Amino acid sequence: MPHSAVLNVMIKAARRAGRGLKRDLGEIENLQVSLKGPRNFVTAADRRAEEIVYQELAKARPDYGFLGEEGGAREGADKTHRWLVDPLDGTTNFLHGIPHFAVSIALERNGVIVAGLVYNPANDEMFVAERGKGAFLNDQRIRVATRQKLNEAVVGCGLPHYGRGGDLGLARNEIAAAQQHFAGLRRYGAAALDLAWIAAGRLDAYWERNLSPWDMAAGMVLVREAGGFVSDLDGGEAIFAKAQIAAGNETMHRELIRLLKAAAKEP
């Protein structure tokens, strides 16, 4: 399908950064057995990917603002547009040589996400969406799953870690509630891909806390353009402000929010 000029810019940037990440992934196996380990290498790969994305986007839209995970905010002359970029979502997966990670790019216009891209270079899956134009995976239209029964649903989630913040007690309550009602839980370790998989119907619902805007922005427009629902964990629109997200089709999203609210009241 033909893409808009701005989406073509995003795709070019993601593919260029993705080529480097895929090449770097091939080095991880060797680094796993070295004394120094792969962590410094991966940090450098992350920063290099963000700079590649920034250069490509700035070349085409030099006045747009830019918010990246590694480099932070870069102001642009055009205050109405801003890129939100995670150059390597799923860093821990990448660090261990697990081919489940993504380049995530979103475009915000006057505070609204109008385009999003999530690209996994390991398997060359490119998820894209523009507001009002639908969501696509490698140029094929995608839609959220139509399942209505909770006991048939597979749900993605995040897991907090000791020493990294987060309410572990609340997380345990939420997971217990989900285990009682859904067919299965999955923790894949890449929020952008979790949301893209909701859009593609691979997951039925998803929730996570303590996320950054660049983790969620592209996935939000993907899910909505695929016919799904996205909100904060209270069912509202304060996704970035609360750093949390819930997604799914209408039924799964509604029931997930209900379960999470009930879990929050448990001791």
Buried (B, 14 or more C-beta within 10 A) or exposed (E): EEBEEBBEBBBBBBBBBBEBBBEBBEBBEEBEEEEEEBEEBBBEBBBBBBBBBBEBBBEBBEEBBBBBBBBEEBEBEEEEBBBBBBBBBBBEBBBEBBBBBBBBBBBBBEEEBBBBBBBBBBEEBBBBBBBEBBBBBEEEEBBBBEBEEBEEBBBBBBEBEEEEEBEEEBBBBBBEBBEEBBBEBBEBBBBBBBBBBBBBBBBBBBBBBBBBBBBBBBBBBBBBBBBBBBBBBBBEEEBBEBBBBBBBBEBBBBBBBEBBEEBBEEE
